[in-house]
Amino acid sequence: MSLYKDTSLFAMISFGLIIVAFLLHMFGFYTSLWATPSEITISRLAKGYSGL
């Protein structure tokens, strides 16, 4: 019983972390947590600011 509870809790936590990471990635606020999206975002911002 306790093993089932621990497994379901772990599944809920991991699922929640995936959702949070996906939302943060979509909003682009914390893309620095991922190397490649961060570089892409920085390059896009640099191009946008240089274009203004």
VOBA-1610 file (N, C-alpha, C; in pm, whole numbers, padded with zeros to 5 digits, always signed):
BEGIN
Met+00084-00120+00000Met+00000+00000+00000Met+00087+00125+00000Ser+00188+00122+00090Ser+00275+00241+00098Ser+00357+00255-00030Leu+00397+00141-00088Leu+00474+00144-00212Leu+00389+00206-00323Tyr+00261+00171-00328Tyr+00172+00228-00429Tyr+00157+00379-00408Lys+00144+00419-00282Lys+00132+00562-00254Lys+00258+00637-00295Asp+00375+00579-00263Asp+00500+00645-00300Asp+00513+00655-00452Thr+00473+00548-00523Thr+00485+00549-00668Thr+00391+00653-00728Ser+00267+00660-00680Ser+00172+00755-00735Ser+00217+00898-00704Leu+00272+00919-00585Leu+00321+01051-00548Leu+00436+01092-00639Phe+00528+00998-00664Phe+00640+01026-00753Phe+00590+01056-00894Ala+00490+00981-00939Ala+00434+01004-01073Ala+00370+01143-01080Met+00296+01180-00975Met+00231+01312-00973Met+00336+01422-00974Ile+00442+01407-00895Ile+00546+01509-00888Ile+00617+01522-01022Ser+00655+01410-01081Ser+00726+01414-01209Ser+00634+01472-01317Phe+00507+01435-01316Phe+00412+01488-01414Phe+00397+01639-01396Gly+00389+01683-01271Gly+00378+01827-01244Gly+00502+01902-01289Leu+00620+01843-01266Leu+00744+01908-01309Leu+00750+01918-01461Ile+00701+01816-01530Ile+00700+01820-01677Ile+00607+01933-01724Ile+00490+01945-01661Ile+00396+02050-01700Ile+00457+02187-01673Val+00518+02204-01555Val+00579+02333-01520Val+00690+02367-01618Ala+00776+02268-01646Ala+00886+02294-01739Ala+00832+02329-01877Phe+00726+02261-01921Phe+00668+02290-02052Phe+00610+02431-02055Leu+00538+02469-01949Leu+00479+02603-01945Leu+00587+02710-01943Leu+00691+02689-01862Leu+00800+02787-01857Leu+00869+02796-01992His+00885+02682-02059His+00949+02683-02190His+00862+02756-02292Met+00730+02734-02285Met+00639+02801-02378Met+00639+02951-02354Phe+00637+02993-02228Phe+00639+03136-02198Phe+00775+03197-02229Gly+00881+03116-02224Gly+01013+03165-02258Gly+01076+03249-02147Phe+01019+03243-02026Phe+01075+03324-01916Phe+01203+03263-01862Tyr+01205+03130-01855Tyr+01319+03062-01794Tyr+01386+02968-01893Thr+01402+03013-02018Thr+01464+02929-02119Thr+01612+02911-02091Ser+01666+02987-01997Ser+01808+02971-01963Ser+01832+02835-01897Leu+01724+02768-01850Leu+01741+02635-01792Leu+01779+02534-01900Trp+01741+02564-02024Trp+01779+02477-02136Trp+01879+02552-02222Ala+01990+02489-02255Ala+02100+02558-02324Ala+02057+02602-02464Thr+02010+02510-02545Thr+01981+02543-02685Thr+01868+02645-02699Pro+01751+02625-02633Pro+01646+02727-02644Pro+01693+02863-02595Ser+01781+02863-02494Ser+01833+02989-02442Ser+01913+03060-02549Glu+02000+02986-02618Glu+02080+03047-02723Glu+01991+03098-02836Ile+01888+03021-02871Ile+01798+03064-02978Ile+01725+03191-02935Thr+01675+03195-02811Thr+01602+03311-02763Thr+01693+03434-02759Ile+01815+03416-02710Ile+01908+03529-02702Ile+01938+03582-02843Ser+01959+03491-02939Ser+01989+03535-03075Ser+01869+03608-03134Arg+01748+03559-03107Arg+01629+03625-03158Arg+01613+03764-03096Leu+01636+03773-02963Leu+01626+03903-02898Leu+01731+03999-02952Ala+01853+03948-02974Ala+01960+04033-03027Ala+01922+04084-03165Lys+01869+03995-03249Lys+01827+04037-03384Lys+01714+04139-03375Gly+01620+04115-03283Gly+01507+04206-03268Gly+01551+04344-03222Tyr+01642+04347-03122Tyr+01688+04476-03072Tyr+01774+04548-03175Ser+01857+04473-03250Ser+01941+04536-03350Ser+01855+04587-03466Gly+01741+04520-03489Gly+01654+04563-03599Gly+01576+04689-03564Leu+01557+04717-03433Leu+01478+04834-03394Leu+01553+04964-03418
//
